[in-house]
Amino acid sequence: MKKFVVFVVLGILAACARPAWADEESLRAIIADLQARVEALEKKAAAQEARIQDQHKCFLEQEKTINNQEKNLQDYKATVEALDQRLHRQEPSAIEIGRGLEIGAGATVIVQGANNANAGAGEDRADASYSADVTLAKEFESVNGRAFVHLEAGTGDGLEDNLALYSNVNRDADNNNDVHLTEAWYEQGSCHDRLAVTFGKLDPTVYFDTNGAANDETTQFLGRIFRNNPVIEFPDNTLGVRLAYMPKEWVEFNVGVFDANADWEKVGDEAFCAGQATFKPKVFGRQGNYRVLGWYNDLPHTSWLTPTNDKEPAFGFALSFDQMVADEVMLFCRYGWQDPRVYNPSLTATGDRIFSLEQSWSAGVQFEGGLWGRENDVLGFAVGQAIASGDYKKSDSALAAKSEGHLEAYYNIHLNDHLSISPDFQYIWNPFGQDVVGNTDPVCVWGLRSQIDF
């Protein structure tokens, strides 16, 4: 309207001025043009007002839609919360049963070659073995209990059936194609986990003569002398019970009783008993474990010098230490002694060679790969000796019965979270005390181990 007034005023002024050159026809034409422009401007203004009204209407509709969506969302949240509360009030279902259940699986493949397979013709040869494991563990938090099952299968003796040694070279060898139950036990904790009782089919080496740097043939040393002390007459996995007591964080006591011949017959007649005290001091701020172990085995043993005495027991003691000396460096050692007067006729070397040990020692070092930028790699070196019984040597004047020496080095290469490979080297001097007829040469064993974890 302001523009209309301006145009009218201009028209009146123009009419009043009546210039010499303008006439009435020209003035009418100018007024008509001005009226046409005013009408056009009024139409545009009306159209803009209509568009504004339409946009406002659309905005109101969108606001209504958003409000509806917000209401629906609140209703949905309320429904979900109600369902969640109902689910938590339900009795345990299959999902509840699965809680706390841990399943593990792994496979180990080992290839080893030797320059002197001294149990045969002393030839060079290479053999392989594999083992596979499946474990199931279940926590019962409400009663502070735990159950465990271990299934295992394997094929191949590796080089072990071709070597005559006091202590052989492949602790993982398991020539049993059938799937067998290796462990099955229940453990009950009490007194704020300071006391625990474990019973069922047990592996005694899980609880006794353990070591932080030398206790796992799938990732650490392969040689048996470094896996466990060879002078301890551990039975195979068998019926047993173990009691653990930890009065303080720095000390733990373990006592175990196991079926000595692992035949599940006449339980209690022939038992393997062990007791171990573990001290866990921090030396210069670094963790250490110092174990002192005593054992007794009342299986029938035979006297070396009086063979008619064939129902003798056996006994011994052992030490197992591991100590961190730097952030990524651990030292370890073992020592053991057993009664040298007797032997177990069922324990023989390859080729059914009967012998017995009196002492054994081993020591070594483990380096973690963080030292050279490979945090998950591990490098290990160890040396040890298996020392024959003095009475065993006296029983036959033809025996040399020298101390059998072992050296092993391995490097565990972590490729990913599911696969690692380990080159391994073992050197054995005085194999079987140099009492393999016609063969007293040392044995060199090269190996490659792969560990697959699922």
Phi, psi and omega per residue, in radians:
M1 nan -0.594 3.103
K2 -1.044 -0.744 3.133
K3 -1.099 -0.655 3.137
F4 -1.089 -0.771 3.134
V5 -1.081 -0.754 3.128
V6 -1.018 -0.779 -3.102
F7 -1.147 -0.684 -3.138
V8 -1.128 -0.770 3.136
V9 -1.074 -0.773 3.113
L10 -1.042 -0.697 -3.141
G11 -1.133 -0.725 3.135
I12 -1.129 -0.771 3.125
L13 -1.060 -0.715 3.140
A14 -1.132 -0.654 -3.126
A15 -1.215 -0.663 -3.138
C16 -1.223 -0.593 -3.106
A17 -1.168 -0.618 -3.119
R18 0.647 1.252 3.089
P19 -1.096 2.812 -3.052
A20 -1.115 -0.622 -3.043
W21 -1.453 -0.267 -3.078
A22 -1.560 2.593 3.046
D23 -2.222 -3.141 -3.075
E24 -1.133 -0.617 3.128
E25 -1.082 -0.732 -3.112
S26 -1.149 -0.715 -3.132
L27 -1.109 -0.723 3.121
R28 -1.090 -0.677 -3.134
A29 -1.132 -0.705 -3.125
I30 -1.157 -0.728 -3.141
I31 -1.133 -0.722 3.122
A32 -1.080 -0.721 3.133
D33 -1.120 -0.719 3.137
L34 -1.142 -0.677 3.115
Q35 -1.120 -0.687 3.132
A36 -1.107 -0.709 3.140
R37 -1.181 -0.668 3.115
V38 -1.111 -0.731 3.123
E39 -1.086 -0.715 3.132
A40 -1.113 -0.718 3.136
L41 -1.153 -0.648 3.117
E42 -1.146 -0.674 3.105
K43 -1.101 -0.760 -3.142
K44 -1.095 -0.707 3.136
A45 -1.117 -0.706 3.124
A46 -1.136 -0.711 3.131
A47 -1.122 -0.731 3.120
Q48 -1.098 -0.686 3.112
E49 -1.121 -0.660 3.118
A50 -1.141 -0.740 3.123
R51 -1.107 -0.695 3.116
I52 -1.071 -0.735 3.121
Q53 -1.095 -0.743 3.114
D54 -1.088 -0.777 -3.139
Q55 -1.099 -0.669 3.111
H56 -1.128 -0.707 3.097
K57 -1.089 -0.751 3.108
C58 -1.096 -0.717 3.125
F59 -1.048 -0.740 3.123
L60 -1.104 -0.699 3.128
E61 -1.152 -0.733 3.117
Q62 -1.104 -0.724 3.129
E63 -1.079 -0.685 3.112
K64 -1.126 -0.721 3.127
T65 -1.100 -0.771 3.132
I66 -1.072 -0.737 3.123
N67 -1.091 -0.685 3.100
N68 -1.124 -0.738 3.133
Q69 -1.115 -0.718 3.106
E70 -1.090 -0.691 3.109
K71 -1.129 -0.751 3.109
N72 -1.079 -0.692 3.137
L73 -1.115 -0.740 3.117
Q74 -1.118 -0.692 3.095
D75 -1.104 -0.702 -3.138
Y76 -1.127 -0.772 3.121
K77 -1.061 -0.735 3.134
A78 -1.089 -0.684 3.126
T79 -1.135 -0.779 3.139
V80 -1.078 -0.775 3.127
E81 -1.077 -0.690 3.121
A82 -1.132 -0.747 3.108
L83 -1.113 -0.720 -3.138
D84 -1.081 -0.733 3.109
Q85 -1.124 -0.680 3.111
R86 -1.134 -0.719 3.137
L87 -1.090 -0.716 -3.131
H88 -1.225 -0.303 3.119
R89 -1.605 -0.145 -3.104
Q90 -1.273 2.761 3.034
E91 -1.198 2.719 -3.126
P92 -0.943 2.335 3.127
S93 -2.003 -2.904 3.128
A94 -1.083 -0.583 3.119
I95 -1.161 -0.741 3.124
E96 -1.110 -0.700 -3.136
I97 -1.081 -0.582 -3.106
G98 -1.308 -0.255 -3.121
R99 -1.173 2.402 3.138
G100 1.436 0.002 3.140
L101 -1.548 2.208 3.119
E102 -2.012 2.271 3.131
I103 -2.093 2.265 3.110
G104 -2.272 2.639 3.114
A105 -2.612 2.564 3.137
G106 -2.788 2.834 3.101
A107 -2.481 2.475 -3.140
T108 -2.168 2.217 3.092
V109 -2.108 2.250 -3.062
I110 -2.265 2.303 3.003
V111 -2.111 2.237 3.137
Q112 -2.319 2.502 3.071
G113 -2.206 2.504 -3.118
A114 -2.235 2.553 3.114
N115 -1.509 -0.212 -3.059
N116 -2.606 1.444 3.105
A117 -1.328 1.467 -2.859
N118 -1.320 -0.113 3.079
A119 -1.390 -0.250 3.125
G120 -2.005 -2.139 -3.116
A121 -1.594 0.101 -3.133
G122 1.327 0.405 -3.082
E123 -1.420 2.891 2.978
D124 -1.379 2.409 3.116
R125 -2.758 2.867 3.107
A126 -2.357 2.381 3.133
D127 -2.371 2.859 -3.113
A128 -2.299 2.841 3.044
S129 -2.670 2.758 3.025
Y130 -2.522 2.723 3.028
S131 -2.463 2.642 3.115
A132 -2.325 2.463 -3.075
D133 -2.306 2.474 2.983
V134 -2.282 2.247 -3.138
T135 -2.161 2.527 3.050
L136 -2.289 2.223 3.119
A137 -2.255 2.442 -3.106
K138 -2.302 2.203 3.086
E139 -1.636 2.346 3.040
F140 -1.980 1.448 -2.986
E141 -1.102 -0.573 -3.075
S142 -1.148 -0.458 -3.136
V143 -2.066 0.103 3.134
N144 1.035 0.803 3.133
G145 -2.121 2.927 -3.129
R146 -2.660 2.409 3.077
A147 -2.101 2.626 -3.058
F148 -2.551 2.394 3.077
V149 -2.323 2.358 -3.119
H150 -2.257 2.037 3.076
L151 -1.841 2.467 -3.059
E152 -2.543 2.613 3.031
A153 -2.609 2.753 3.140
G154 -2.930 2.896 3.111
T155 -2.473 2.393 3.019
G156 1.751 2.316 3.021
D157 -1.546 -0.045 -3.057
G158 1.071 -2.461 3.127
L159 -1.448 -0.147 -2.959
E160 -1.069 -0.569 3.123
D161 -1.421 0.041 3.094
N162 -2.009 0.067 -3.123
L163 -2.173 2.322 3.035
A164 -1.737 1.871 -3.072
L165 -2.491 2.676 2.970
Y166 -1.135 -0.667 -3.136
S167 -2.387 2.090 -2.945
N168 -1.495 -3.056 -2.806
V169 -1.905 -0.068 -3.073
N170 -2.411 1.564 -3.107
R171 -1.174 -0.329 -3.097
D172 -1.510 -0.210 -3.079
A173 -1.012 2.272 -3.087
D174 -2.588 1.501 -3.044
N175 -1.454 1.218 -3.141
N176 -2.452 1.757 -3.071
N177 -1.196 -0.445 -3.122
D178 -1.339 2.494 3.041
V179 -1.245 2.193 -3.125
H180 -2.239 2.716 -3.121
L181 -1.486 1.895 -3.105
T182 -1.451 -0.738 3.125
E183 -2.450 2.561 3.021
A184 -2.772 1.880 -3.047
W185 -2.592 2.871 3.038
Y186 -2.168 2.442 3.141
E187 -2.202 2.313 3.127
Q188 -2.057 2.146 3.104
G189 -1.756 2.698 3.088
S190 -2.744 3.098 3.123
C191 0.949 0.827 3.131
H192 1.007 0.736 3.098
D193 1.149 0.322 3.044
R194 -1.512 -0.282 3.135
L195 -2.255 2.371 3.126
A196 -2.522 2.465 3.067
V197 -2.131 2.242 -3.137
T198 -2.136 2.306 3.129
F199 -2.544 2.682 -3.112
G200 2.372 -2.627 3.041
K201 -1.528 1.960 -2.972
L202 -2.069 2.709 2.965
D203 -1.786 1.893 -3.072
P204 -1.032 -0.513 -3.095
T205 -1.258 -0.169 3.059
V206 -1.260 -0.479 -3.024
Y207 -1.929 -0.405 -3.041
F208 -2.190 2.535 -3.134
D209 1.043 0.607 3.096
T210 -1.375 2.894 -3.138
N211 -2.795 2.395 -3.077
G212 -1.205 -0.446 -3.082
A213 -1.875 -0.209 -3.041
A214 -2.559 1.345 -3.095
N215 -2.686 0.156 -3.082
D216 -2.479 1.858 -3.088
E217 -1.252 -0.199 3.129
T218 -1.512 -0.317 -3.115
T219 -2.344 -0.276 -3.105
Q220 -2.013 -2.358 -3.078
F221 -1.277 2.463 3.117
L222 -1.554 -0.581 -3.083
G223 -1.091 2.423 -3.080
R224 -1.113 -0.584 -3.112
I225 -1.114 -0.445 -3.140
F226 -1.681 -0.307 3.100
R227 -1.345 -0.782 3.056
N228 -2.609 2.787 -3.129
N229 -1.224 2.137 -3.065
P230 -1.247 -0.149 3.115
V231 -1.589 0.047 3.057
I232 -1.705 2.172 -3.089
E233 -1.489 1.120 3.101
F234 -1.103 2.325 2.977
P235 -1.313 2.835 2.999
D236 -1.111 2.915 3.137
N237 -0.898 2.246 -2.960
T238 -2.752 3.125 3.082
L239 -1.091 2.314 -3.134
G240 -2.923 2.981 3.062
V241 -2.429 2.456 -3.118
R242 -2.309 2.344 3.098
L243 -2.026 2.222 3.126
A244 -2.098 2.421 3.127
Y245 -2.402 2.238 -3.135
M246 -2.169 1.536 -3.125
P247 -1.166 -0.545 3.102
K248 -2.353 2.835 -3.138
E249 -1.139 -0.406 -3.037
W250 -1.704 0.078 3.132
V251 -2.540 2.500 3.129
E252 -2.519 2.450 3.111
F253 -2.077 2.380 3.101
N254 -2.247 2.371 3.052
V255 -2.306 2.354 -3.129
G256 -2.440 2.566 3.045
V257 -2.271 2.235 -3.044
F258 -2.341 2.681 3.024
D259 -1.168 2.009 -2.924
A260 -1.160 -0.631 -3.117
N261 -1.773 0.078 3.018
A262 0.972 0.578 3.135
D263 -1.857 -0.047 3.109
W264 1.063 0.386 3.112
E265 -1.967 2.514 3.113
K266 0.835 0.969 -3.079
V267 -1.000 2.228 3.131
G268 1.744 -0.321 3.131
D269 -1.239 -0.700 -3.123
E270 -2.257 1.959 -2.999
A271 -2.204 2.591 2.946
F272 -1.850 2.124 -3.114
C273 -2.048 2.433 -3.139
A274 -2.486 2.547 3.039
G275 -2.372 2.395 -3.076
Q276 -2.455 2.383 2.998
A277 -1.965 2.275 3.141
T278 -2.058 2.163 3.093
F279 -1.888 2.357 -2.993
K280 -2.174 1.139 -3.134
P281 -1.384 2.849 2.979
K282 -1.856 1.950 -3.124
V283 -1.651 2.027 -3.065
F284 0.927 0.672 3.088
G285 1.400 0.138 -3.114
R286 -2.070 2.471 -3.018
Q287 -1.230 2.433 3.025
G288 -2.386 2.781 3.093
N289 -2.354 2.160 -3.068
Y290 -2.202 1.930 -3.017
R291 -1.918 2.384 3.060
V292 -2.154 2.161 -2.964
L293 -2.240 2.399 2.982
G294 -2.204 2.531 -3.108
W295 -2.487 2.789 -3.127
Y296 -2.551 2.328 -3.114
N297 -2.293 2.017 -3.098
D298 -1.743 0.420 2.893
L299 -1.066 2.659 3.122
P300 -1.142 2.088 3.060
H301 -1.979 2.704 -3.102
T302 -1.899 2.422 3.099
S303 -1.303 2.354 3.128
W304 -1.146 -0.718 -3.024
L305 -1.668 -0.260 3.077
T306 -2.322 1.416 -3.018
P307 -1.034 -0.361 3.125
T308 -1.218 -0.362 3.046
N309 -1.456 1.579 -3.019
D310 -2.030 0.321 3.091
K311 -2.253 0.673 -3.115
E312 -1.520 2.534 3.016
P313 -1.423 3.022 3.060
A314 -2.269 2.705 -3.127
F315 -2.732 2.881 3.130
G316 -3.096 -3.098 3.084
F317 -2.481 2.856 -3.097
A318 -2.682 2.764 3.052
L319 -2.199 2.539 3.064
S320 -2.559 2.004 -3.082
F321 -2.110 2.509 2.885
D322 -2.475 2.455 -3.033
Q323 -2.551 2.203 2.998
M324 -1.277 2.260 3.116
V325 -1.993 -0.193 3.030
A326 -2.668 3.028 -3.091
D327 -0.981 -0.552 -3.059
E328 -2.301 0.465 -3.137
V329 -2.310 2.216 3.120
M330 -2.197 2.324 3.014
L331 -1.773 2.610 3.086
F332 -2.545 2.780 3.028
C333 -2.752 2.726 3.053
R334 -2.383 2.648 2.988
Y335 -2.583 2.530 3.109
G336 -2.627 2.665 3.087
W337 -2.434 2.510 3.021
Q338 -2.424 2.838 -3.112
D339 -0.956 2.029 -3.072
P340 -1.398 -0.091 -3.004
R341 -1.449 -0.337 -3.013
V342 -2.232 2.903 3.068
Y343 -2.505 2.754 3.092
N344 -1.708 1.973 -3.075
P345 -1.042 -0.379 -3.104
S346 -1.461 -0.174 3.128
L347 -1.737 1.901 -3.080
T348 -2.318 2.815 3.013
A349 -1.531 3.070 3.123
T350 -0.955 2.370 -3.092
G351 1.474 0.314 3.108
D352 1.012 0.624 3.088
R353 -1.440 2.108 -3.118
I354 -1.494 2.391 3.120
F355 -2.774 3.044 2.955
S356 -2.670 2.650 3.132
L357 -1.826 2.663 3.054
E358 -1.888 -0.664 -3.119
Q359 -2.468 2.798 3.016
S360 -2.707 2.532 3.050
W361 -2.496 2.696 3.056
S362 -2.699 2.693 3.128
A363 -2.702 2.681 -3.129
G364 -3.021 -3.024 -3.102
V365 -2.472 2.536 3.081
Q366 -2.155 2.258 3.104
F367 -1.967 2.299 3.040
E368 -1.564 2.552 -2.957
G369 -1.192 -0.139 3.085
G370 -1.060 -0.371 3.116
L371 -1.097 -0.505 -3.136
W372 -2.163 0.461 3.031
G373 1.436 0.272 3.097
R374 -2.194 1.429 -2.916
E375 -1.025 -0.564 -3.054
N376 -1.671 -0.014 3.086
D377 -1.443 2.756 3.118
V378 -2.449 2.378 3.091
L379 -2.110 2.301 -3.107
G380 -2.347 2.506 3.051
F381 -2.287 2.461 3.104
A382 -2.652 2.673 3.078
V383 -2.476 2.585 -3.128
G384 -2.914 3.017 3.109
Q385 -2.429 2.493 2.968
A386 -1.881 2.065 -2.973
I387 -1.882 2.152 -3.049
A388 -1.202 2.684 3.098
S389 -1.125 2.430 3.084
G390 -1.126 -0.673 3.119
D391 -1.211 -0.591 3.047
Y392 -1.034 -0.761 3.141
K393 -1.174 -0.669 -3.138
K394 -1.201 -0.448 -3.069
S395 -1.167 -0.321 -3.126
D396 -2.573 1.958 -3.078
S397 -1.147 -0.282 -3.127
A398 -1.430 -0.187 -3.092
L399 -1.345 2.399 2.990
A400 -1.447 -0.752 3.062
A401 0.852 0.786 3.102
K402 -1.322 2.821 3.118
S403 -1.236 2.242 -3.135
E404 -1.499 2.156 -3.100
G405 -1.772 2.523 -3.133
H406 -2.289 2.426 2.988
L407 -2.332 2.379 3.128
E408 -2.489 2.486 3.036
A409 -2.406 2.425 3.092
Y410 -2.486 2.751 3.042
Y411 -2.365 1.946 -3.116
N412 -1.553 1.958 -3.085
I413 -1.724 2.029 3.130
H414 -1.471 1.878 3.135
L415 -1.486 -0.742 3.019
N416 -2.797 -3.051 -3.059
D417 -1.199 -0.135 -3.094
H418 -2.085 -0.135 -3.060
L419 -2.508 2.308 2.992
S420 -2.442 2.643 3.084
I421 -2.234 2.603 -3.060
S422 -2.395 1.843 2.897
P423 -1.132 2.452 -3.059
D424 -2.450 2.416 3.108
F425 -2.295 2.324 3.076
Q426 -2.274 2.470 3.110
Y427 -2.276 2.165 -3.100
I428 -2.112 2.132 3.061
W429 -1.934 2.703 -2.977
N430 0.924 0.885 -3.124
P431 -1.030 2.313 -3.066
F432 0.878 0.670 3.074
G433 1.138 0.332 -3.067
Q434 1.122 0.570 -3.131
D435 -1.958 0.376 2.949
V436 -1.586 2.066 -3.003
V437 -0.998 2.189 3.063
G438 1.347 0.110 -3.113
N439 -2.570 1.812 3.123
T440 -2.100 0.161 -3.088
D441 -1.256 2.634 3.040
P442 -1.092 2.861 3.136
V443 -2.073 2.235 3.024
C444 -1.886 2.272 -3.119
V445 -2.189 2.093 3.043
W446 -1.835 2.429 -3.095
G447 -2.541 2.819 3.034
L448 -2.418 2.187 -3.122
R449 -2.035 2.373 3.006
S450 -2.083 2.368 -3.138
Q451 -2.111 2.145 -3.140
I452 -1.976 2.190 3.111
D453 -2.068 2.300 -3.094
F454 -1.673 nan nan
